[in-house]
Amino acid sequence: SGTYIPMGSDKYGSVSVRTSSGNDTIELTDVDDGPVQLVTGSGSDDVTINSSDMLSLDARLGSGDDQIGFGALNIVEGTLRLNGNSGVDTVHNLDDVDDGEVPQLISIELLT
């Protein structure tokens, strides 16, 4: 009743992940250069993005109590768009706060 999708250890260009309903777990690591799009169906999804320099990130998480965590994420030139849909959604900072490289939120767009 869910999908576990690990992606890492290699370099990717454009990445697009689409899942159906269920409690999905998606882990992206070392994704460089390309735009990334994540689209999940309904369910309480868990997304982790780490050590990535991507052009843009568009994460559309379906209805449910979703969690998305970022560590060492750099949006090179594009946009970061998060849409959690209905439910209680949580965004986590996975960076080590002791190293002084905590991401700074510049702007947020609320979609209604």
C-alpha positions in Angstrom: 0.0 0.0 0.0 2.9 2.3 -0.8 6.0 2.7 -2.9 9.6 3.1 -1.7 11.7 4.9 -4.4 15.4 5.5 -3.6 17.4 7.5 -6.1 21.0 8.3 -5.6 24.7 7.6 -5.9 24.6 8.7 -9.5 24.1 12.0 -11.3 20.8 12.5 -13.1 19.6 15.2 -15.5 15.9 15.7 -15.5 14.0 13.6 -12.9 10.3 13.0 -12.9 8.6 10.8 -10.3 4.9 10.0 -10.3 3.2 7.7 -7.9 -0.4 6.6 -7.3 -2.3 6.4 -4.0 -0.6 4.9 -0.9 2.0 5.9 1.7 5.0 6.5 -0.6 8.6 7.1 0.5 10.8 8.9 -2.0 14.5 9.6 -1.3 16.5 11.7 -3.8 20.3 12.1 -3.3 23.0 13.5 -5.6 20.6 14.8 -8.2 22.4 17.4 -10.2 21.7 19.7 -13.1 18.2 19.0 -14.2 14.7 20.1 -13.0 12.9 17.7 -10.7 9.2 17.1 -10.6 7.5 14.9 -7.9 3.8 14.1 -8.1 2.3 11.7 -5.5 -1.2 10.5 -5.1 -3.3 10.5 -2.0 -1.7 9.0 1.2 0.8 10.1 3.8 3.9 10.4 1.7 7.5 10.9 3.0 9.9 12.7 0.7 13.6 13.3 1.5 15.9 15.4 -0.8 19.6 15.5 0.1 22.9 16.6 -1.5 21.4 18.0 -4.7 22.0 20.9 -7.0 19.0 21.1 -9.2 17.6 23.7 -11.6 14.2 23.6 -10.0 11.9 21.5 -7.8 8.2 21.1 -8.2 6.8 18.8 -5.5 3.0 18.2 -5.7 2.1 15.9 -2.8 -1.4 14.4 -2.8 -3.9 14.7 0.0 -2.8 13.2 3.3 -0.4 14.0 6.1 2.8 14.4 4.0 6.3 15.1 5.1 9.1 16.6 3.0 12.7 17.0 4.3 15.6 18.9 2.7 19.3 18.7 3.4 22.1 20.3 1.4 19.6 21.4 -1.3 20.6 24.1 -3.8 18.1 25.4 -6.3 20.6 26.7 -9.0 18.5 29.1 -11.1 14.8 28.0 -11.0 12.0 27.8 -8.5 11.1 25.7 -5.5 7.3 25.0 -5.5 5.7 22.8 -2.8 2.0 21.9 -2.9 0.8 19.6 -0.1 -2.9 19.6 -0.9 -5.3 18.7 1.9 -4.0 17.2 5.2 -1.4 18.3 7.8 1.8 18.6 5.9 5.3 19.1 7.4 8.5 20.6 6.0 11.8 19.5 7.7 15.3 21.0 7.5 17.7 18.1 7.6 20.9 20.2 7.5 23.2 20.1 10.5 22.5 23.5 12.1 26.0 23.6 13.6 27.7 24.0 10.3 26.2 27.5 9.6 24.7 26.4 6.3 21.0 26.4 7.2 18.8 27.2 4.2 17.2 30.6 4.1 13.5 30.8 3.0 13.3 33.7 0.6 9.7 33.6 -0.5 6.7 31.3 -0.3 3.7 31.0 -2.6 0.4 29.9 -1.1 -1.7 28.1 -3.6 -5.5 28.1 -3.0 
